[in-house]
Amino acid sequence: MGLFNKGEDVPRYVISVAARLVGTTPHKLRAYERAGLISPARTDGNIRLYSDRDIQRLRRINALTQRGVNLAGVKLILEMEEKRSGR
């Protein structure tokens, strides 16, 4: 695995870039993390780094919250989806 690995699990986006890609704010991404919905990688300096897989999950979370689902409901939905897909 090198610096230019294109795997979807490679942490590569800082919080401001991740928020822009998802269409939300860094504040909301931190709230999603506090709610246990996402666990980004951390650098040695404790900077959050999001992978492409994290971005996909964040987009799903953001879409659900925009439809009025609260964070507890989002967590349940994601857990059910993961069980159904066998993850």
URFENTA-V367304 format. One record per backbone hydrogen bond with DSSP energy under -1.0 kcal/mol. CO is the residue of the C=O (numbers start at 1). NH is the residue of the N-H. E is the energy in kcal/mol with one decimal. If there is no record, write none. Layout:
BEGIN
CO;NH;E
CO;NH;E
END
This chain:
BEGIN
2;5;-1.7
7;10;-1.3
8;53;-2.8
13;50;-2.9
14;18;-2.7
15;19;-2.7
16;20;-1.8
17;21;-2.6
18;22;-2.0
19;23;-1.9
19;24;-2.5
25;29;-1.8
26;30;-2.3
27;31;-1.8
28;32;-2.5
29;33;-1.9
30;34;-2.6
31;35;-2.0
32;37;-2.7
33;36;-1.6
41;49;-2.5
43;46;-2.1
47;43;-1.9
49;41;-1.7
50;12;-2.2
50;13;-2.3
51;55;-2.2
52;56;-2.2
53;57;-2.2
54;58;-3.0
55;59;-2.3
56;60;-1.8
57;61;-2.6
58;62;-3.0
59;63;-2.3
60;64;-2.3
61;65;-2.5
62;66;-2.2
64;69;-2.1
65;68;-1.6
70;74;-2.4
71;75;-2.3
72;76;-1.8
73;77;-2.5
74;78;-2.8
75;79;-2.3
76;80;-2.5
77;81;-2.6
78;82;-2.5
79;83;-2.2
80;84;-2.4
81;85;-2.0
82;87;-2.2
END
